[in-house]
Amino acid sequence: MNFQQLRSVREAVRCNYNLTDVANTLFTSQPGVSRQLKELEEELGIELFRRAGKRLTGMTEPGLHVLPIIERILLESENLRRASQDFVAREDGFLSIAATHTQARYALPVAVQEFRAKFSNVKLNLHQGSPSQVAEMLLRGEADVGIATEALAQYEELVTLPCYRWTHSVIVPVGHPLLEGPLTLERLAEYPLITYDTGYTGRSLIDNAFAQHHLAPNIVLTAMDADVIKTYVNLGLGVGIVASIAFEAERDLDLRALEAGALFGINLSRLAVRRGNYLRGYVYSFIESFAPTLSRQAIEQALA
């Protein structure tokens, strides 16, 4: 039994049993992957995969039973490597962060800047995606830390910790009628709205607020990030609803922001790591720079 055989099993599942994709992921050949899988099955004395000819179609019951064990072995082998690096090269290495656009664009820059000043030899890799994509990157080991508002808490394999609370703002051009008088959901519903895609940046709270008041908002355009939303508000296509952190008065000179926390409620952004992952010392340092309440002790207690 060897690690390449175990990786072949894991990647076969991740690649939806397409051996060509597995071979490309592992930088080997398709016959080589097939051989690795067959040799492992022969050594274990069980069939891990269902087959139609030479094609894999799924996992057998024994395969599903041992897959979590294979995942743990591979995770612990990576943990062993990381633990040794903490002593051999304490301030050298890689840090991979997965975040939504709003987090990457508005919430992370200060923490990244502080981290780079402290750990100049650590190479940073910043991935952007939807909340569910952030979670998947953590589960696949492609990211050490994930940050998002939606979805992360839905995965049992992840340890999620609250980072900070935030609210939405309504964005309008200078001179817009909404700037006069109280801001209400009823008044908002009278205008075409531009806001986030479903599943992004607190969109669920926006939808729930209108639904609870039996209002049908006229959402004419959706986007993944606030910069796009503000661009189209500037063009006069509608009223924007964005995270308050995304409005920058010194840059958004032709726009005005109305605080909308009373209308849509308070959002909670979360930081997540994969359960069982060994976190190197500089990862704890980055997390504390981003969310000072998340000390190493607090994170270790959550992981335990």
C-alpha positions in Angstrom: 0.0 0.0 0.0 1.3 3.5 -0.9 0.2 7.1 -0.9 -0.1 7.2 -4.7 -2.7 4.4 -4.5 -4.6 6.3 -1.9 -4.5 9.6 -3.8 -5.7 7.7 -6.9 -8.8 6.6 -4.9 -9.5 10.1 -3.6 -9.1 11.8 -7.0 -11.2 9.2 -8.7 -14.1 10.2 -6.4 -13.3 14.0 -6.8 -13.1 13.7 -10.6 -16.4 11.8 -10.9 -14.7 8.6 -11.8 -13.1 10.0 -14.9 -9.7 8.3 -15.0 -8.4 10.7 -17.7 -9.0 13.6 -15.3 -7.5 11.7 -12.4 -4.4 11.0 -14.4 -4.1 14.7 -15.3 -4.5 15.7 -11.7 -1.8 13.3 -10.5 0.5 14.0 -13.4 0.5 10.4 -14.5 -1.1 8.1 -17.1 -4.5 6.7 -17.2 -3.2 3.1 -17.3 -1.0 4.0 -14.3 -4.1 5.1 -12.4 -6.0 2.0 -13.2 -3.1 -0.2 -12.1 -2.8 1.7 -8.8 -6.4 1.2 -8.1 -6.4 -2.5 -9.0 -3.3 -3.2 -6.9 -4.8 -1.5 -3.9 -8.0 -3.5 -4.3 -6.1 -6.8 -4.6 -4.0 -5.9 -1.4 -7.2 -5.0 0.6 -9.1 -8.0 -0.7 -12.2 -5.8 -1.6 -13.5 -4.0 -4.7 -13.6 -0.3 -4.1 -15.3 0.7 -7.3 -18.2 -0.4 -9.5 -17.1 -0.9 -13.1 -18.7 -1.1 -16.6 -15.9 -2.7 -18.6 -12.8 -0.6 -17.9 -14.9 2.4 -16.9 -15.5 3.3 -13.2 -19.2 4.1 -12.5 -19.2 4.6 -8.7 -18.1 3.2 -5.4 -19.0 -0.1 -3.9 -20.3 -0.4 -0.3 -16.9 -1.5 1.0 -15.4 1.4 -1.0 -17.7 3.9 0.7 -16.8 2.4 4.0 -13.0 2.8 3.6 -13.0 6.2 1.8 -13.2 8.3 5.0 -10.2 6.3 6.3 -8.2 7.0 3.1 -9.1 10.7 3.4 -7.9 10.8 7.0 -4.6 9.0 6.1 -3.9 11.6 3.4 -4.9 14.5 5.6 -2.6 13.3 8.4 0.3 12.8 6.0 -0.1 16.4 5.0 -0.4 17.4 8.6 2.9 15.6 9.3 4.6 17.6 6.6 3.2 20.9 7.8 4.2 20.1 11.4 7.8 19.4 10.5 8.0 22.6 8.4 7.0 24.6 11.4 10.3 23.6 12.9 12.5 23.5 9.9 11.2 26.7 8.2 9.1 28.5 10.7 8.5 31.6 8.6 8.6 30.1 5.1 5.8 28.4 3.2 2.5 28.9 1.6 -0.8 30.3 2.8 -3.9 29.8 0.6 -7.0 31.9 1.4 -10.4 31.3 -0.3 -12.9 34.2 0.0 -15.9 35.8 -1.8 -15.2 38.9 -3.8 -16.6 41.2 -1.1 -14.3 39.7 1.5 -11.2 39.8 -0.8 -11.9 43.3 -2.1 -13.0 45.1 1.1 -12.4 43.0 4.3 -9.0 41.3 3.6 -6.5 44.0 2.4 -5.4 45.3 5.8 -4.9 41.8 7.2 -3.0 40.7 4.1 -0.8 43.8 4.3 0.0 43.2 7.9 0.7 39.6 7.3 3.1 40.3 4.4 5.0 42.8 6.5 5.4 40.1 9.3 6.0 37.0 7.1 7.6 38.2 3.9 8.8 34.7 3.0 5.4 33.2 3.0 3.8 33.1 -0.4 0.1 34.1 -0.4 -2.5 32.6 -2.8 -5.9 34.3 -2.8 -8.8 32.4 -4.4 -12.2 34.0 -5.1 -15.4 32.2 -5.5 -19.0 31.8 -4.3 -19.5 30.7 -0.6 -20.1 27.1 -1.7 -16.9 27.2 -3.9 -15.0 28.5 -0.9 -16.2 25.6 1.2 -15.3 23.1 -1.6 -11.7 24.5 -1.8 -11.3 24.0 1.9 -12.6 20.4 1.7 -10.3 19.6 -1.2 -7.3 21.0 0.6 -6.8 23.8 -1.9 -7.2 26.5 0.8 -6.1 26.7 4.4 -8.6 29.4 5.4 -12.0 30.3 4.0 -14.0 33.5 4.6 -17.6 34.0 3.6 -21.0 35.0 5.0 -23.1 32.3 3.4 -22.9 28.5 3.3 -19.8 27.7 5.4 -21.6 26.7 8.5 -23.6 24.0 6.5 -20.5 21.7 6.2 -19.8 19.4 9.1 -16.3 18.8 7.9 -15.5 22.5 8.5 -14.9 24.4 11.7 -16.5 27.8 11.4 -15.9 30.8 13.6 -17.6 34.2 13.6 -15.4 37.1 12.3 -17.5 40.2 12.2 -21.0 41.6 11.8 -22.1 43.9 9.0 -25.1 45.4 7.4 -26.3 46.4 3.9 -26.5 49.9 2.4 -28.8 51.2 -0.3 -26.8 53.0 -3.0 -28.3 55.7 -5.2 -27.1 58.5 -7.5 -26.8 62.0 -6.1 -30.2 63.7 -6.0 -32.2 60.5 -6.0 -35.7 60.7 -4.4 -34.9 58.0 -1.8 -32.5 60.5 -0.2 -35.5 62.5 1.0 -37.6 61.1 3.7 -37.4 57.8 5.7 -36.1 54.7 3.9 -38.6 51.8 3.9 -39.0 48.5 2.1 -42.2 49.8 0.6 -40.4 52.8 -1.0 -37.6 50.5 -2.2 -40.0 48.2 -3.8 -41.1 51.0 -6.1 -37.7 51.1 -7.8 -35.8 48.7 -10.0 -33.2 47.1 -7.8 -29.6 45.9 -8.4 -28.1 43.5 -5.9 -26.1 40.3 -5.3 -26.7 37.0 -6.9 -28.6 34.4 -4.8 -26.3 32.9 -2.3 -23.9 35.8 -2.1 -23.2 38.5 0.5 -26.3 38.3 2.6 -28.8 38.1 -0.3 -31.0 35.7 1.7 -31.6 38.4 4.3 -32.7 40.8 1.6 -35.1 38.3 0.1 -36.5 37.4 3.5 -37.1 41.0 4.5 -39.2 41.7 1.4 -41.0 38.4 1.7 -41.9 39.0 5.4 -43.6 42.3 4.4 -45.4 40.6 1.4 -43.5 42.7 -1.1 -42.2 41.7 -4.5 -39.0 43.6 -5.2 -38.3 44.4 -8.9 -34.7 43.0 -9.1 -33.6 43.9 -12.6 -29.9 43.0 -12.3 -27.8 40.8 -10.1 -24.0 40.4 -9.8 -21.4 38.7 -7.7 -19.6 41.8 -6.5 -20.4 45.3 -5.3 -18.2 47.1 -7.9 -20.4 45.8 -10.7 -23.5 46.8 -8.8 -22.2 50.3 -8.2 -21.3 50.7 -11.9 -24.8 50.0 -13.0 -26.4 52.2 -10.3 -24.1 55.0 -11.7 -25.5 54.4 -15.1 -29.1 54.9 -13.8 -30.3 51.3 -14.2 -31.6 51.0 -10.7 -31.1 51.3 -6.9 -28.3 49.2 -5.5 -28.2 47.1 -2.3 -24.6 46.2 -1.3 -22.6 45.4 1.8 -22.0 48.7 3.7 -18.2 48.0 3.7 -18.3 48.2 -0.1 -19.3 51.9 -0.2 -16.2 54.2 -0.3 -17.3 57.8 -0.1 -13.9 59.0 -1.3 -14.1 56.9 -4.5 -17.9 56.7 -5.1 -18.2 60.4 -5.5 -21.4 60.3 -7.7 -23.2 57.9 -5.3 -24.8 58.2 -1.9 -25.3 55.4 0.7 -28.3 54.9 3.0 -27.7 52.6 6.0 -30.2 49.7 5.7 -29.4 47.5 8.7 -32.8 48.3 10.1 -34.5 46.9 7.0 -32.4 43.8 6.3 -30.9 42.9 9.6 -27.3 42.0 10.6 -25.1 39.6 8.7 -22.4 37.5 10.2 -19.2 36.7 8.3 -17.4 33.5 9.2 -13.9 32.1 8.9 -13.6 28.4 8.3 -10.8 25.8 8.3 -11.0 22.1 7.5 -11.6 19.9 10.6 -8.5 17.9 11.4 -6.1 20.2 9.5 -2.8 21.1 11.1 -2.4 24.9 10.9 1.1 26.3 10.8 2.0 29.1 13.2 1.7 31.8 10.6 -1.8 30.7 9.7 -2.9 31.5 13.3 -1.1 34.9 13.0 -3.0 35.7 9.8 -6.4 34.8 11.3 -5.7 36.9 14.4 -4.8 39.9 12.1 -8.0 39.5 10.3 -10.2 38.8 13.3 -8.5 39.9 16.6 -11.1 38.0 18.7 -9.9 34.7 17.1 -6.8 34.0 19.1 -4.8 30.8 18.7 -6.3 29.5 21.9 -9.8 30.1 20.7 -9.1 28.4 17.4 -7.5 25.4 19.0 -10.4 25.0 21.3 -12.8 25.1 18.4 -10.8 22.6 16.5 -10.7 20.3 19.5 
